[in-house]
């Protein structure tokens, strides 16, 4: 399993890029809205993975090749991981804003 310290490096990189584009949050309301949006994007990716997984299971029961579905699940999972990294980065951005 990937070490959390390795993931934190990705979070730090995401935060750095976000801070170049956007200022710190002006309020907890703004922070909440941004974090909520990123979480909703993660949830959407999870729903997509579950849907494709159900197609995979249907194909499996019929002895049908599902390589394209497995590739799709992987791509969606990677996107979900990127979205989760964005959630973590926005949490760090919120905390940094409190320090100022």
WOFEN-V414648 format. One record per residue. N is the residue number from 0. RES is the residue in three letters. PSI is psi in whole degrees, 0 to 359 (none if undefined). OMEGA is omega in whole degrees, -180 to 180 (none if undefined). BURIAL is 1 if it has 9 or more other C-alpha atoms within 8 Angstrom, else 0. Layout:
[[N;RES;PSI;OMEGA;BURIAL] [N;RES;PSI;OMEGA;BURIAL]]
//
This chain:
[[0;UNK;146;179;0] [1;UNK;136;178;0] [2;UNK;144;179;0] [3;UNK;329;179;0] [4;UNK;326;176;0] [5;UNK;320;177;0] [6;UNK;321;178;1] [7;UNK;325;177;0] [8;UNK;320;177;0] [9;UNK;322;176;1] [10;UNK;315;179;1] [11;UNK;319;179;1] [12;UNK;316;178;0] [13;UNK;317;179;1] [14;UNK;317;179;1] [15;UNK;316;179;0] [16;UNK;318;180;0] [17;UNK;320;-179;0] [18;UNK;335;175;1] [19;UNK;327;-175;0] [20;UNK;325;-171;0] [21;UNK;146;178;0] [22;UNK;172;174;0] [23;UNK;158;-180;1] [24;UNK;144;-179;1] [25;UNK;343;-178;0] [26;UNK;167;174;0] [27;UNK;330;178;0] [28;UNK;315;179;0] [29;UNK;316;179;1] [30;UNK;315;179;1] [31;UNK;313;-176;0] [32;UNK;318;-179;0] [33;UNK;314;179;1] [34;UNK;317;179;1] [35;UNK;317;179;0] [36;UNK;316;179;0] [37;UNK;321;178;1] [38;UNK;319;178;1] [39;UNK;324;177;0] [40;UNK;322;175;1] [41;UNK;315;-179;1] [42;UNK;320;178;0] [43;UNK;318;178;0] [44;UNK;321;178;1] [45;UNK;318;177;1] [46;UNK;319;178;0] [47;UNK;316;179;1] [48;UNK;318;180;1] [49;UNK;321;179;0] [50;UNK;311;-179;0] [51;UNK;323;177;1] [52;UNK;322;178;1] [53;UNK;324;175;0] [54;UNK;320;178;1] [55;UNK;315;-180;1] [56;UNK;319;177;0] [57;UNK;316;178;0] [58;UNK;321;-179;1] [59;UNK;316;-180;1] [60;UNK;336;180;0] [61;UNK;10;-179;0] [62;UNK;40;-179;0] [63;UNK;141;180;0] [64;UNK;138;-178;0] [65;UNK;23;-179;1] [66;UNK;319;180;0] [67;UNK;326;179;0] [68;UNK;320;178;1] [69;UNK;317;177;1] [70;UNK;320;178;0] [71;UNK;316;179;1] [72;UNK;317;179;1] [73;UNK;314;-180;0] [74;UNK;317;179;0] [75;UNK;319;179;1] [76;UNK;319;178;1] [77;UNK;321;177;0] [78;UNK;319;178;1] [79;UNK;319;178;1] [80;UNK;318;178;1] [81;UNK;320;178;0] [82;UNK;320;179;1] [83;UNK;324;176;1] [84;UNK;322;177;1] [85;UNK;321;176;1] [86;UNK;310;-179;1] [87;UNK;320;180;1] [88;UNK;321;-180;1] [89;UNK;330;173;1] [90;UNK;315;177;1] [91;UNK;320;179;1] [92;UNK;320;178;1] [93;UNK;313;-179;1] [94;UNK;320;178;0] [95;UNK;320;179;1] [96;UNK;331;179;1] [97;UNK;336;-179;0] [98;UNK;342;-175;0] [99;UNK;none;none;0]]
//
